[in-house]
Amino acid sequence: MDNSTLRFAVQVGVALIAAYTAWEARKKKQRLEALAESQMSHETPLRAAIESEEPTGISKLFATVTKQGDAYKLEIRRDNDNGPITVDQTFSNLDALETYLSEKTVFRFGDFVAR
């Protein structure tokens, strides 16, 4: 095998791995979205709780996502489920909600469960 053939084989291999990884990520995202839609179609909110280390110490954060028509409402409270609201945002779709969670909070969409 000459050098150019080997280089081509490596490039094809890398491309296949990248395509498979993207396909798996898309499949996982579709499963999460289907699960969220299924759970939220019964008007059951999705909830998550997490402890976050902050300069003042460890804080407990409680998040709730509810479906309101075609939109998704996110509320994040500090200290307990009835504590003061620190985030109150509405999103037009799950992609916007996921982006907000990953860029602005310690929560990830996979943290949420129906309860």
Backbone as a chain_set.jsonl record, in Angstrom:
{"seq": "MDNSTLRFAVQVGVALIAAYTAWEARKKKQRLEALAESQMSHETPLRAAIESEEPTGISKLFATVTKQGDAYKLEIRRDNDNGPITVDQTFSNLDALETYLSEKTVFRFGDFVAR", "coords": {"N": [[0.846, -1.164, 0.0], [0.635, 2.122, -0.948], [1.637, 5.434, 0.174], [-0.356, 7.428, -0.338], [-2.678, 5.91, -0.63], [-2.904, 4.782, 1.897], [-3.267, 7.112, 3.401], [-5.726, 7.943, 2.351], [-7.354, 5.798, 3.207], [-7.239, 6.151, 5.981], [-8.485, 8.662, 6.187], [-11.065, 8.02, 5.286], [-11.784, 6.22, 7.281], [-11.793, 7.929, 9.555], [-13.828, 9.681, 8.781], [-16.016, 7.919, 8.737], [-16.17, 7.206, 11.465], [-16.751, 9.719, 12.583], [-19.234, 10.246, 11.361], [-20.777, 8.133, 12.403], [-20.695, 8.76, 15.153], [-22.031, 11.229, 15.172], [-24.52, 10.36, 14.268], [-25.296, 8.647, 16.368], [-25.447, 10.528, 18.478], [-27.521, 12.132, 17.547], [-29.589, 10.257, 17.53], [-29.786, 9.703, 20.281], [-30.572, 12.214, 21.226], [-33.072, 12.428, 19.967], [-34.418, 10.349, 21.27], [-34.465, 11.363, 23.914], [-36.013, 13.69, 23.502], [-38.428, 12.544, 22.614], [-39.133, 11.105, 24.899], [-39.444, 13.228, 26.715], [-41.58, 14.619, 25.506], [-43.55, 12.645, 25.676], [-43.802, 12.28, 28.472], [-44.501, 14.862, 29.254], [-46.842, 15.244, 27.897], [-48.832, 14.313, 29.409], [-49.295, 16.301, 31.138], [-47.421, 16.34, 33.136], [-44.916, 17.764, 34.962], [-41.392, 18.105, 34.293], [-38.683, 17.491, 36.425], [-35.727, 18.503, 38.189], [-32.969, 18.311, 40.43], [-30.146, 19.73, 41.949], [-26.945, 20.08, 43.47], [-24.981, 22.91, 43.848], [-21.801, 24.344, 43.826], [-20.949, 27.4, 45.133], [-19.542, 30.726, 45.607], [-20.43, 31.463, 48.163], [-20.875, 29.096, 49.393], [-22.309, 25.751, 49.364], [-25.092, 25.382, 47.332], [-28.465, 24.446, 46.882], [-30.248, 23.689, 44.005], [-33.338, 23.745, 42.321], [-35.122, 22.674, 39.58], [-37.766, 23.083, 37.228], [-39.539, 22.007, 34.422], [-42.211, 22.818, 32.447], [-44.828, 22.147, 30.139], [-46.418, 24.462, 28.148], [-48.873, 24.884, 26.179], [-47.514, 25.145, 23.051], [-45.075, 25.805, 23.979], [-42.235, 25.773, 26.275], [-41.748, 26.042, 29.678], [-39.321, 27.101, 31.925], [-38.395, 26.975, 35.244], [-36.245, 27.872, 37.81], [-35.356, 27.34, 41.081], [-33.96, 28.357, 44.194], [-32.591, 26.683, 46.996], [-35.028, 25.233, 47.889], [-37.969, 23.408, 46.73], [-39.941, 25.286, 46.887], [-38.708, 27.663, 47.094], [-37.319, 30.98, 46.382], [-37.773, 32.129, 43.028], [-35.23, 31.98, 40.697], [-34.748, 31.796, 38.034], [-36.889, 32.283, 35.338], [-38.049, 31.415, 32.533], [-39.312, 31.174, 29.186], [-39.502, 28.974, 26.427], [-39.556, 28.404, 22.923], [-39.109, 25.942, 21.801], [-37.69, 22.629, 22.326], [-34.984, 22.534, 21.627], [-34.067, 25.181, 21.987], [-34.443, 25.393, 24.736], [-32.668, 23.369, 25.657], [-30.235, 24.464, 24.778], [-30.131, 26.837, 26.285], [-30.049, 25.735, 28.884], [-27.547, 24.378, 28.822], [-25.758, 26.447, 28.309], [-26.23, 28.472, 30.2], [-26.804, 27.453, 32.731], [-26.271, 25.034, 35.419], [-27.603, 22.77, 34.906], [-28.528, 20.012, 32.76], [-30.417, 18.807, 29.998], [-30.862, 16.05, 30.197], [-30.876, 15.666, 32.921], [-33.424, 15.93, 33.89], [-36.457, 14.516, 35.121], [-39.702, 12.952, 35.153], [-41.75, 13.597, 37.813]], "CA": [[0.0, 0.0, 0.0], [1.458, 3.329, -0.961], [1.332, 6.473, 1.162], [-1.623, 8.109, -0.634], [-3.752, 4.955, -0.353], [-3.005, 4.713, 3.35], [-3.852, 8.388, 3.844], [-7.142, 7.893, 1.968], [-8.005, 4.832, 4.09], [-7.363, 6.796, 7.295], [-9.505, 9.702, 6.059], [-12.367, 7.348, 5.213], [-12.054, 5.711, 8.63], [-12.14, 9.059, 10.426], [-15.135, 10.159, 8.345], [-17.015, 6.948, 9.201], [-16.301, 7.355, 12.918], [-17.44, 10.981, 12.828], [-20.63, 10.08, 10.946], [-21.424, 7.261, 13.381], [-20.83, 9.516, 16.398], [-23.108, 12.208, 14.964], [-25.765, 9.6, 14.177], [-25.617, 8.21, 17.732], [-25.85, 11.71, 19.246], [-28.849, 12.53, 17.064], [-30.52, 9.237, 18.005], [-29.96, 9.917, 21.727], [-31.361, 13.433, 21.382], [-34.442, 12.109, 19.572], [-35.013, 9.555, 22.355], [-34.745, 12.277, 25.022], [-37.134, 14.55, 23.127], [-39.636, 11.719, 22.608], [-39.448, 10.837, 26.301], [-39.955, 14.476, 27.294], [-42.905, 14.86, 24.931], [-44.45, 11.642, 26.228], [-44.048, 12.574, 29.884], [-45.132, 16.166, 29.408], [-48.163, 15.233, 27.284], [-49.755, 14.011, 30.502], [-49.216, 17.486, 31.994], [-46.502, 16.072, 34.228], [-43.693, 18.552, 34.792], [-40.1, 17.452, 34.454], [-37.995, 18.135, 37.542], [-34.33, 18.144, 38.458], [-32.379, 18.97, 41.597], [-28.694, 19.626, 41.883], [-26.196, 20.919, 44.397], [-24.012, 23.71, 43.101], [-20.85, 25.043, 44.68], [-20.881, 28.826, 44.84], [-18.614, 31.397, 46.529], [-20.988, 31.524, 49.508], [-21.053, 27.736, 49.89], [-23.071, 24.857, 48.5], [-26.478, 25.788, 47.157], [-29.317, 23.463, 46.215], [-31.076, 24.289, 42.97], [-34.448, 22.903, 41.9], [-35.613, 23.163, 38.293], [-38.99, 22.482, 36.724], [-39.927, 22.341, 33.049], [-43.608, 22.494, 32.163], [-45.25, 22.455, 28.773], [-47.534, 25.407, 28.112], [-49.216, 24.941, 24.766], [-46.374, 24.699, 22.249], [-43.859, 26.352, 24.59], [-41.7, 25.096, 27.456], [-41.401, 27.017, 30.71], [-38.286, 26.667, 32.858], [-38.257, 27.705, 36.506], [-35.187, 27.373, 38.688], [-35.486, 27.895, 42.427], [-32.826, 28.132, 45.079], [-32.767, 26.155, 48.35], [-36.035, 24.173, 47.955], [-38.956, 23.447, 45.646], [-40.806, 26.451, 47.064], [-37.83, 28.816, 47.303], [-37.473, 32.078, 45.427], [-37.456, 31.816, 41.635], [-34.058, 32.697, 40.198], [-34.876, 31.793, 36.577], [-38.255, 32.078, 34.858], [-37.906, 31.629, 31.087], [-40.147, 30.363, 28.309], [-38.794, 28.645, 25.192], [-40.47, 27.971, 21.866], [-38.867, 24.537, 21.457], [-36.746, 21.933, 23.214], [-33.607, 22.905, 21.273], [-33.759, 26.45, 22.66], [-34.346, 25.074, 26.165], [-31.412, 22.646, 25.866], [-29.131, 25.409, 24.595], [-30.111, 27.71, 27.462], [-29.583, 24.956, 30.029], [-26.114, 24.075, 28.739], [-24.943, 27.665, 28.279], [-26.494, 29.421, 31.285], [-27.092, 26.822, 34.019], [-25.54, 23.804, 35.719], [-28.477, 21.668, 34.52], [-28.569, 19.498, 31.4], [-31.759, 18.276, 29.765], [-30.904, 14.683, 30.675], [-31.049, 15.65, 34.381], [-34.838, 16.063, 34.234], [-37.31, 13.333, 35.131], [-41.094, 13.224, 35.536], [-42.109, 13.189, 39.184]], "C": [[0.897, 1.234, 0.0], [0.912, 4.369, 0.012], [-0.024, 7.145, 0.914], [-2.817, 7.197, -0.37], [-3.977, 4.833, 1.149], [-3.67, 5.971, 3.903], [-5.352, 8.407, 3.544], [-7.919, 6.957, 2.896], [-8.216, 5.426, 5.485], [-8.452, 7.866, 7.256], [-10.904, 9.101, 6.009], [-12.748, 6.813, 6.597], [-12.48, 6.81, 9.587], [-13.526, 9.585, 10.071], [-16.244, 9.22, 8.816], [-17.241, 7.057, 10.71], [-17.063, 8.632, 13.259], [-18.921, 10.878, 12.478], [-21.39, 9.217, 11.954], [-21.667, 7.996, 14.702], [-21.963, 10.532, 16.291], [-24.459, 11.508, 14.917], [-26.219, 9.14, 15.558], [-26.098, 9.382, 18.588], [-27.247, 12.155, 18.84], [-29.912, 11.557, 17.56], [-30.81, 9.426, 19.502], [-30.824, 11.147, 21.973], [-32.82, 13.18, 21.023], [-35.146, 11.291, 20.649], [-35.37, 10.444, 23.538], [-35.953, 13.164, 24.72], [-38.441, 13.772, 23.124], [-40.084, 11.409, 24.029], [-40.048, 12.074, 26.958], [-41.358, 14.756, 26.793], [-43.926, 13.904, 25.536], [-44.806, 11.967, 27.674], [-44.818, 13.872, 30.051], [-46.52, 16.211, 28.772], [-49.234, 14.903, 28.321], [-49.769, 15.137, 31.535], [-48.382, 17.241, 33.247], [-45.253, 16.913, 34.019], [-42.45, 17.676, 34.922], [-39.341, 18.217, 35.529], [-36.556, 17.639, 37.654], [-33.878, 18.908, 39.694], [-30.877, 18.73, 41.539], [-28.081, 20.505, 42.965], [-25.107, 21.619, 43.606], [-23.096, 24.428, 44.075], [-20.731, 26.489, 44.205], [-19.938, 29.483, 45.839], [-19.108, 31.434, 47.982], [-21.211, 30.149, 50.125], [-21.853, 26.909, 48.902], [-24.532, 25.278, 48.516], [-27.239, 24.668, 46.483], [-30.197, 24.21, 45.221], [-32.122, 23.276, 42.525], [-35.023, 23.493, 40.625], [-36.859, 22.378, 37.88], [-39.212, 22.941, 35.297], [-41.371, 21.893, 32.871], [-43.916, 22.874, 30.727], [-46.473, 23.344, 28.853], [-47.903, 25.638, 26.659], [-48.084, 24.355, 23.952], [-45.049, 25.154, 22.838], [-43.471, 25.54, 25.822], [-41.253, 26.154, 28.451], [-40.408, 26.385, 31.679], [-38.311, 27.581, 34.073], [-37.135, 27.055, 37.293], [-35.319, 28.115, 40.007], [-34.26, 27.522, 43.243], [-33.333, 27.609, 46.428], [-33.85, 25.093, 48.508], [-37.057, 24.368, 46.842], [-39.88, 24.661, 45.732], [-40.006, 27.728, 47.284], [-38.051, 29.888, 46.25], [-37.03, 31.661, 44.017], [-36.257, 32.648, 41.205], [-34.037, 32.739, 38.673], [-36.333, 31.5, 36.242], [-38.247, 32.428, 33.376], [-38.867, 30.715, 30.331], [-39.433, 30.196, 26.98], [-39.781, 28.086, 24.178], [-40.282, 26.51, 21.474], [-37.817, 23.941, 22.391], [-35.295, 22.276, 22.901], [-33.185, 24.185, 21.983], [-33.596, 26.232, 24.162], [-33.024, 24.374, 26.463], [-30.204, 23.574, 25.749], [-29.011, 26.313, 25.806], [-29.557, 26.956, 28.669], [-28.075, 24.754, 29.98], [-25.244, 25.324, 28.789], [-25.081, 28.53, 29.528], [-26.7, 28.79, 32.659], [-26.179, 25.613, 34.237], [-26.354, 22.573, 35.325], [-28.247, 21.273, 33.068], [-29.922, 18.835, 31.22], [-31.918, 16.854, 30.272], [-31.054, 14.553, 32.185], [-32.515, 15.557, 34.787], [-35.584, 14.744, 34.136], [-38.724, 13.765, 35.519], [-41.306, 12.719, 36.959], [-43.036, 14.204, 39.796]], "O": [[1.793, 1.372, 0.832], [-0.156, 4.187, 0.596], [-0.764, 7.402, 1.864], [-3.865, 7.67, 0.07], [-5.117, 4.787, 1.611], [-4.537, 5.891, 4.773], [-6.151, 8.835, 4.376], [-9.024, 7.289, 3.325], [-9.264, 5.218, 6.096], [-9.253, 7.969, 8.185], [-11.827, 9.628, 6.63], [-13.895, 6.939, 7.025], [-13.431, 6.636, 10.349], [-14.314, 9.903, 10.961], [-17.3, 9.681, 9.249], [-18.38, 7.006, 11.173], [-17.928, 8.621, 14.135], [-19.769, 11.371, 13.221], [-22.522, 9.538, 12.316], [-22.736, 7.862, 15.298], [-22.762, 10.676, 17.217], [-25.438, 12.012, 15.468], [-27.403, 9.233, 15.883], [-27.059, 9.239, 19.344], [-28.062, 12.514, 19.69], [-31.001, 11.968, 17.962], [-31.959, 9.317, 19.929], [-31.708, 11.128, 22.831], [-33.715, 13.671, 21.71], [-36.328, 11.504, 20.918], [-36.452, 10.308, 24.11], [-36.812, 13.364, 25.579], [-39.462, 14.284, 23.583], [-41.278, 11.446, 24.33], [-41.045, 11.98, 27.674], [-42.239, 15.098, 27.583], [-45.039, 14.309, 25.871], [-45.977, 11.934, 28.053], [-45.699, 13.965, 30.906], [-47.301, 17.115, 29.067], [-50.413, 15.192, 28.116], [-50.205, 14.943, 32.67], [-48.61, 17.858, 34.288], [-44.594, 16.782, 32.988], [-42.47, 16.638, 35.583], [-39.351, 19.448, 35.544], [-36.226, 16.518, 37.267], [-34.349, 20.012, 39.965], [-30.412, 17.664, 41.134], [-28.633, 21.544, 43.326], [-24.404, 21.005, 42.803], [-23.557, 25.047, 45.034], [-20.451, 26.759, 43.037], [-19.566, 28.854, 46.83], [-18.306, 31.436, 48.915], [-21.685, 30.046, 51.257], [-22.052, 27.306, 47.754], [-25.123, 25.499, 49.573], [-26.703, 24.005, 45.595], [-30.808, 25.226, 45.55], [-31.825, 22.091, 42.372], [-35.372, 24.672, 40.585], [-36.983, 21.182, 38.146], [-39.089, 24.127, 34.995], [-41.709, 20.735, 33.114], [-43.333, 23.808, 30.176], [-47.445, 23.024, 29.538], [-47.316, 26.487, 25.987], [-47.725, 23.192, 24.136], [-43.998, 24.908, 22.245], [-44.251, 24.741, 26.34], [-40.479, 27.05, 28.116], [-40.624, 25.283, 32.185], [-38.257, 28.804, 33.946], [-37.084, 25.832, 37.426], [-35.384, 29.344, 40.049], [-33.615, 26.502, 43.002], [-34.37, 28.043, 46.928], [-33.614, 24.113, 49.215], [-37.019, 25.356, 46.109], [-40.529, 25.018, 44.749], [-40.576, 28.765, 47.625], [-38.867, 29.726, 45.342], [-36.048, 30.939, 43.845], [-36.265, 33.873, 41.331], [-33.392, 33.604, 38.081], [-36.935, 30.581, 36.796], [-38.416, 33.589, 33.002], [-39.188, 29.619, 30.79], [-38.836, 31.139, 26.46], [-40.724, 27.381, 24.536], [-41.177, 25.902, 20.886], [-37.15, 24.653, 23.142], [-34.46, 22.306, 23.805], [-32.08, 24.269, 22.517], [-32.711, 26.819, 24.786], [-32.331, 24.738, 27.414], [-29.263, 23.476, 26.536], [-27.908, 26.536, 26.305], [-28.702, 27.469, 29.39], [-27.393, 24.94, 30.988], [-24.109, 25.265, 29.261], [-24.147, 29.249, 29.883], [-26.766, 29.507, 33.658], [-25.417, 25.225, 33.352], [-25.852, 21.452, 35.4], [-27.827, 22.09, 32.248], [-30.512, 18.354, 32.187], [-32.998, 16.483, 30.732], [-31.328, 13.463, 32.687], [-32.821, 15.149, 35.908], [-35.382, 13.961, 33.209], [-38.916, 14.812, 36.136], [-41.065, 11.55, 37.257], [-43.453, 14.046, 40.943]]}, "num_chains": 1, "name": "protein.A"}
